C-alpha cells in the first residue's frame, strides 16, 4: 500500500502590495471547519459582509476545504472554500474603493448548478450589507454551467456567458467594476479563464451596465449561500481585490522558501517519480535524496513551477525512510519521507 508523506504548505493569507487591497488564499485557516470566525470572515449580519448563517434543517455551512486550487500566473493554494446550497452568507470587509476601477478575482470550481437565476452566490456591496453593487450567478447547461452577472438590486438583468464552463475544473474569474459619474453608467466586465500573464484582454467574456448603480463606497463582499434554490455546489479560492489587473496576482516571491511553502509526496517514488507542490517557482534548484544512513541516491538540478510538479528520479525500490533535500536561493529545505 502506497502512502503519502505530506507537509502542510501554507500561503501568506493577506498580502498588501502596490495596488492590491485584499487577498485571501484561505490556506492559513483550519480546514474541515467553518469559514465563519476565521480571519476576518463572519456570517453575522451585524458585521461587514455577513448575511447570516445557513437557514435550513440540515445546514452545510461554508467550510474551509483542504482542496487545492490553482491558475497559471495567478496563484495556487492548498485550501479553498466550500460552495453549496443552504450554507452561510459569509463575508468580510475590505478597504473602500470610492471611484474608478475595482478588479475582483477568484478561482471557481463547480460540480453542480441549479436552474434558478435569482440566487447569486457571490456579491460585492457598497457601504452596507444590503446595498449590493454586483452579483455573480451560476445556472446549468448540459454537463456544464453558465456564469452570470448583474448590477445592483435583485431582479436586474443578468447577462450570462455564451459558452458553458466545464464542471470540476479550476476557472479563473476576474470581474472589473468601473464606476462612472452618473447614476446608471457603471459597467461590469467579466473575464473567464484569461491568459493572466498577457494582461487585461481587449474584449470581456460578459459585460453588463443595466440597472441603477449601487456603488460609491465598495467596501465589503460575501459568498452569499444561505439559501436553497439556485445555489451551486463546488468550491472557490484565491480571492483577490485590486485596483489594477496585474496586482490581482498572488505574490509568490513574498513566500519564504521553507517548510511553509513546499509539500513533497513520495507516493510514486518506487516508479521513479517525486511530486513536489510548491508555492514558489524555483530555477536551478538542487535536489538530493539520501538513505536514512546518509548515502546519496539522487543528486540533480531541477526547476519547479509554483504548482504541482512531477520530478523524475531514480526509482527507489527499497522500502524504508529517506531524506529529501531541496536547496535554492541560499536556503535549504529537508523532509523525511517513507517509501513502502
C-alpha positions as semicolon CSV with decimal commas, in nm:
position;residue;x (nm);y (nm);z (nm)
1;X;0,000;0,000;0,000
2;X;0,143;0,334;-0,103
3;X;0,132;0,627;0,133
4;X;0,187;0,999;0,109
5;X;0,419;1,190;0,337
6;X;0,265;1,533;0,342
7;X;0,395;1,851;0,498
8;X;0,130;2,120;0,526
9;X;0,202;2,403;0,283
10;X;0,087;2,749;0,380
11;X;0,045;3,059;0,168
12;X;0,053;3,407;0,308
13;X;-0,315;3,488;0,373
14;X;-0,333;3,860;0,311
15;X;-0,070;4,047;0,111
16;X;-0,088;4,422;0,071
17;X;0,126;4,525;-0,221
18;X;0,117;4,810;-0,467
19;X;-0,247;4,842;-0,576
20;X;-0,373;4,519;-0,424
21;X;-0,623;4,593;-0,149
22;X;-0,728;4,247;-0,028
23;X;-0,613;3,888;-0,076
24;X;-0,705;3,562;0,091
25;X;-0,579;3,220;-0,015
26;X;-0,758;3,053;0,281
27;X;-0,452;2,834;0,326
28;X;-0,365;2,965;0,672
29;X;-0,706;2,857;0,808
30;X;-0,814;2,532;0,970
31;X;-0,974;2,303;0,713
32;X;-1,282;2,093;0,778
33;X;-1,443;2,367;0,990
34;X;-1,648;2,679;0,927
35;X;-1,501;2,977;0,745
36;X;-1,703;3,190;0,987
37;X;-1,478;3,338;1,260
38;X;-1,156;3,250;1,075
39;X;-0,953;3,553;0,974
40;X;-1,194;3,844;0,924
41;X;-1,477;3,629;0,787
42;X;-1,819;3,637;0,952
43;X;-2,175;3,520;0,887
44;X;-2,307;3,768;1,145
45;X;-2,523;4,026;0,969
46;X;-2,405;4,286;1,220
47;X;-2,055;4,260;1,072
48;X;-1,946;4,389;0,729
49;X;-2,030;4,133;0,462
50;X;-2,211;3,892;0,692
51;X;-2,553;3,791;0,560
52;X;-2,646;3,527;0,816
53;X;-2,585;3,157;0,885
54;X;-2,731;2,865;0,692
55;X;-3,108;2,862;0,724
56;X;-3,222;2,503;0,659
57;X;-3,278;2,200;0,876
58;X;-2,954;2,039;0,760
59;X;-2,712;2,327;0,701
60;X;-2,387;2,264;0,514
61;X;-2,201;2,573;0,643
62;X;-1,928;2,745;0,446
63;X;-1,635;2,525;0,544
64;X;-1,270;2,570;0,459
65;X;-1,169;2,270;0,248
66;X;-0,828;2,106;0,210
67;X;-0,894;2,117;-0,165
68;X;-0,625;2,286;-0,376
69;X;-0,695;2,546;-0,643
70;X;-0,454;2,697;-0,893
71;X;-0,438;2,902;-1,211
72;X;-0,129;2,973;-1,419
73;X;0,049;3,301;-1,338
74;X;-0,227;3,396;-1,092
75;X;-0,157;3,176;-0,789
76;X;-0,207;2,845;-0,612
77;X;-0,331;2,737;-0,272
78;X;-0,379;2,418;-0,076
79;X;-0,718;2,533;0,059
80;X;-1,045;2,666;-0,075
81;X;-1,397;2,746;0,049
82;X;-1,697;2,519;0,002
83;X;-1,978;2,648;-0,220
84;X;-2,312;2,479;-0,154
85;X;-2,686;2,540;-0,107
86;X;-2,807;2,615;0,246
87;X;-2,465;2,734;0,358
88;X;-2,351;3,055;0,530
89;X;-2,374;3,407;0,398
90;X;-2,013;3,457;0,499
91;X;-1,835;3,782;0,416
92;X;-1,569;4,031;0,512
93;X;-1,475;4,397;0,476
94;X;-1,201;4,542;0,258
95;X;-1,057;4,894;0,218
96;X;-1,317;5,110;0,047
97;X;-1,293;5,192;-0,323
98;X;-1,485;5,514;-0,391
99;X;-1,413;5,574;-0,759
100;X;-1,253;5,424;-1,068
101;X;-1,200;5,052;-1,124
102;X;-1,219;4,762;-0,883
103;X;-1,086;4,425;-1,000
104;X;-1,210;4,113;-0,822
105;X;-1,054;3,774;-0,897
106;X;-1,113;3,423;-0,769
107;X;-1,072;3,065;-0,885
108;X;-1,404;2,879;-0,914
109;X;-1,459;2,504;-0,945
110;X;-1,822;2,390;-0,958
111;X;-1,968;2,040;-0,976
112;X;-2,335;2,135;-0,999
113;X;-2,561;2,433;-1,072
114;X;-2,935;2,476;-1,023
115;X;-3,191;2,620;-1,264
116;X;-3,272;2,935;-1,067
117;X;-3,137;3,263;-1,196
118;X;-3,247;3,475;-0,900
119;X;-2,997;3,345;-0,645
120;X;-2,646;3,485;-0,657
121;X;-2,366;3,304;-0,474
122;X;-2,113;3,590;-0,459
123;X;-2,157;3,964;-0,430
124;X;-1,979;4,294;-0,369
125;X;-2,157;4,553;-0,155
126;X;-2,118;4,928;-0,102
127;X;-2,141;5,092;0,240
128;X;-2,384;4,837;0,384
129;X;-2,466;4,466;0,378
130;X;-2,787;4,520;0,182
131;X;-2,663;4,770;-0,073
132;X;-2,540;4,527;-0,338
133;X;-2,319;4,658;-0,617
134;X;-2,299;4,342;-0,829
135;X;-2,391;3,973;-0,807
136;X;-2,247;3,654;-0,957
137;X;-2,467;3,360;-1,059
138;X;-2,435;3,008;-1,198
139;X;-2,703;2,824;-1,395
140;X;-2,685;2,476;-1,552
141;X;-2,600;2,376;-1,906
142;X;-2,586;2,014;-2,027
143;X;-2,299;1,873;-1,825
144;X;-2,163;2,220;-1,751
145;X;-2,271;2,564;-1,630
146;X;-2,309;2,924;-1,742
147;X;-2,172;3,210;-1,532
148;X;-2,379;3,526;-1,496
149;X;-2,351;3,876;-1,350
150;X;-2,592;4,158;-1,271
151;X;-2,577;4,506;-1,127
152;X;-2,738;4,628;-0,807
153;X;-3,079;4,523;-0,685
154;X;-3,202;4,166;-0,722
155;X;-3,420;4,134;-1,032
156;X;-3,194;4,335;-1,261
157;X;-3,100;4,183;-1,594
158;X;-2,845;3,900;-1,567
159;X;-2,601;3,853;-1,853
160;X;-2,455;3,503;-1,887
161;X;-2,154;3,360;-2,067
162;X;-2,237;3,245;-2,417
163;X;-2,018;2,937;-2,376
164;X;-2,070;2,685;-2,098
165;X;-1,793;2,625;-1,844
166;X;-1,680;2,275;-1,756
167;X;-1,760;2,123;-1,420
168;X;-1,477;2,001;-1,194
169;X;-1,226;2,242;-1,345
170;X;-1,047;2,542;-1,194
171;X;-1,173;2,855;-1,373
172;X;-1,022;3,198;-1,318
173;X;-1,298;3,458;-1,287
174;X;-1,196;3,825;-1,297
175;X;-1,463;4,093;-1,260
176;X;-1,387;4,456;-1,337
177;X;-1,632;4,707;-1,193
178;X;-1,596;5,054;-1,347
179;X;-1,764;5,341;-1,160
180;X;-1,890;5,626;-1,375
181;X;-2,001;5,974;-1,271
182;X;-2,374;5,918;-1,322
183;X;-2,641;5,710;-1,150
184;X;-2,669;5,429;-1,405
185;X;-2,346;5,430;-1,605
186;X;-2,132;5,185;-1,407
187;X;-2,006;4,890;-1,611
188;X;-1,932;4,529;-1,515
189;X;-1,680;4,342;-1,731
190;X;-1,619;3,973;-1,664
191;X;-1,318;3,780;-1,794
192;X;-1,333;3,400;-1,775
193;X;-1,017;3,189;-1,799
194;X;-0,793;3,463;-1,942
195;X;-0,423;3,425;-2,009
196;X;-0,346;3,620;-1,695
197;X;0,016;3,698;-1,774
198;X;-0,084;3,865;-2,102
199;X;-0,275;4,138;-1,917
200;X;-0,634;4,252;-1,941
201;X;-0,797;4,127;-2,265
202;X;-0,939;4,387;-2,502
203;X;-1,277;4,209;-2,505
204;X;-1,460;4,085;-2,196
205;X;-1,640;3,750;-2,180
206;X;-1,951;3,926;-2,042
207;X;-2,044;4,290;-1,989
208;X;-2,346;4,437;-1,811
209;X;-2,443;4,800;-1,750
210;X;-2,818;4,754;-1,695
211;X;-2,972;4,898;-1,377
212;X;-2,916;5,173;-1,126
213;X;-2,571;5,198;-0,973
214;X;-2,531;5,100;-0,610
215;X;-2,168;5,195;-0,566
216;X;-1,955;5,484;-0,444
217;X;-1,814;5,308;-0,139
218;X;-1,731;4,950;-0,233
219;X;-1,611;4,805;0,098
220;X;-1,743;4,450;0,162
221;X;-1,804;4,117;-0,008
222;X;-1,984;3,793;0,062
223;X;-2,008;3,431;-0,051
224;X;-2,385;3,453;-0,017
225;X;-2,513;3,094;0,010
226;X;-2,771;3,095;0,290
227;X;-3,048;2,991;0,057
228;X;-3,150;2,662;-0,104
229;X;-3,282;2,734;-0,456
230;X;-3,034;2,841;-0,719
231;X;-2,716;2,787;-0,520
232;X;-2,436;2,598;-0,699
233;X;-2,211;2,330;-0,548
234;X;-1,832;2,326;-0,559
235;X;-1,550;2,534;-0,414
236;X;-1,372;2,865;-0,467
237;X;-1,040;3,013;-0,363
238;X;-0,758;3,259;-0,424
239;X;-0,979;3,562;-0,370
240;X;-0,809;3,889;-0,462
241;X;-0,917;4,253;-0,498
242;X;-0,702;4,518;-0,663
243;X;-0,709;4,848;-0,849
244;X;-0,520;4,705;-1,147
245;X;-0,522;4,374;-1,333
246;X;-0,163;4,274;-1,262
247;X;-0,191;4,343;-0,889
248;X;-0,452;4,070;-0,850
249;X;-0,179;3,803;-0,867
250;X;-0,072;3,631;-0,550
251;X;0,287;3,743;-0,491
252;X;0,472;3,415;-0,467
253;X;0,803;3,597;-0,432
254;X;0,693;3,710;-0,085
255;X;0,659;3,350;0,034
256;X;0,964;3,216;0,214
257;X;1,117;2,905;0,062
258;X;1,094;2,674;0,361
259;X;0,867;2,414;0,519
260;X;0,574;2,655;0,482
261;X;0,597;2,666;0,104
262;X;0,683;2,314;-0,014
263;X;0,494;1,986;0,000
264;X;0,659;1,658;-0,105
265;X;0,480;1,332;-0,184
266;X;0,668;1,003;-0,215
267;X;0,368;0,803;-0,332
268;X;0,523;0,714;-0,668
269;X;0,889;0,703;-0,563
270;X;0,916;0,333;-0,649
271;X;0,805;0,420;-1,002
272;X;1,072;0,690;-1,035
273;X;0,856;0,994;-0,963
274;X;0,855;1,250;-0,683
275;X;0,570;1,503;-0,660
276;X;0,654;1,849;-0,529
277;X;0,379;2,104;-0,465
278;X;0,539;2,445;-0,425
279;X;0,407;2,794;-0,364
280;X;0,719;2,945;-0,523
281;X;0,883;2,899;-0,860
282;X;1,245;2,782;-0,832
283;X;1,507;2,771;-1,107
284;X;1,827;2,569;-1,081
285;X;1,732;2,413;-0,750
286;X;1,944;2,130;-0,614
287;X;1,752;1,811;-0,534
288;X;1,922;1,541;-0,328
289;X;1,782;1,220;-0,183
290;X;1,964;1,035;0,094
291;X;1,903;0,698;0,251
292;X;1,845;0,711;0,625
293;X;2,214;0,621;0,685
294;X;2,335;0,917;0,477
295;X;2,408;0,754;0,140
296;X;2,318;0,984;-0,153
297;X;2,094;0,805;-0,405
298;X;1,991;1,111;-0,611
299;X;2,165;1,440;-0,693
300;X;2,032;1,658;-0,971
301;X;1,939;2,015;-1,065
302;X;1,572;2,084;-1,126
303;X;1,333;2,372;-1,191
304;X;0,985;2,373;-1,043
305;X;0,676;2,583;-1,105
306;X;0,454;2,741;-0,842
307;X;0,215;2,448;-0,868
308;X;0,226;2,069;-0,862
309;X;0,542;1,928;-1,020
310;X;0,624;1,568;-1,110
311;X;1,000;1,518;-1,094
312;X;1,172;1,215;-1,246
313;X;1,410;1,042;-1,003
314;X;1,596;0,714;-0,984
315;X;1,333;0,457;-0,878
316;X;1,357;0,384;-0,506
317;X;1,299;0,011;-0,475
318;X;1,394;-0,049;-0,113
319;X;1,124;0,009;0,147
320;X;1,220;0,249;0,423
321;X;1,282;0,611;0,519
322;X;1,470;0,866;0,307
323;X;1,566;1,233;0,336
324;X;1,472;1,485;0,068
325;X;1,696;1,792;0,047
326;X;1,600;2,086;-0,176
327;X;1,835;2,386;-0,196
328;X;1,772;2,714;-0,379
329;X;1,836;3,086;-0,333
330;X;2,070;3,017;-0,043
331;X;1,801;2,830;0,154
332;X;1,766;2,460;0,229
333;X;1,454;2,250;0,282
334;X;1,463;1,894;0,414
335;X;1,189;1,639;0,469
336;X;1,182;1,277;0,573
337;X;0,971;1,054;0,351
338;X;0,868;0,692;0,371
339;X;0,863;0,453;0,076
340;X;0,654;0,138;0,115
